[in-house]
C-alpha cells in the first residue's frame, strides 16, 4: 500500500533537509491539538516546517493553505513544543513551508 500524497511530500521534505545536513528532531508531532509536520535542527537554528502538496491547480497553490490562521496554530504548537524541550532554549527559531506542486518541491525559508 502506498503512502497518502501528503505523507509522500513530508517524506521528501525530510530527505531534503537530511541531505543538507539538518538533524530531524521530530515528524508529525501533535502539540496543543495541532500537528507540527517536521522539526529540524542544524547548528543553532531550529526550524518548524509545514509541508503542503496540491495535486492539481484546481484547488489553488499549496502556499495559500498556510494562511494567518494556520500560522497562528503553528505558533501555538511550536510554543508548546519548545516548553517541553528546554534543551532548545537559545536556538534561533524559524518557520519554513515546503510546497510540492506537480512533483516539484519548493522550500520557502523563514516563511513567516
Secondary structure, DSSP 8 states (H G I E B T S, - for coil): ----HHHHHHHHHHHHHHHTT-EEEEEEEEETTEEEEEEEEETTEEEEEEEEEESSGGG--GGGGS-HHHHHHHHHHHHHHHHH-GGGTTSEEEEEEEEEETTEEEEETT--
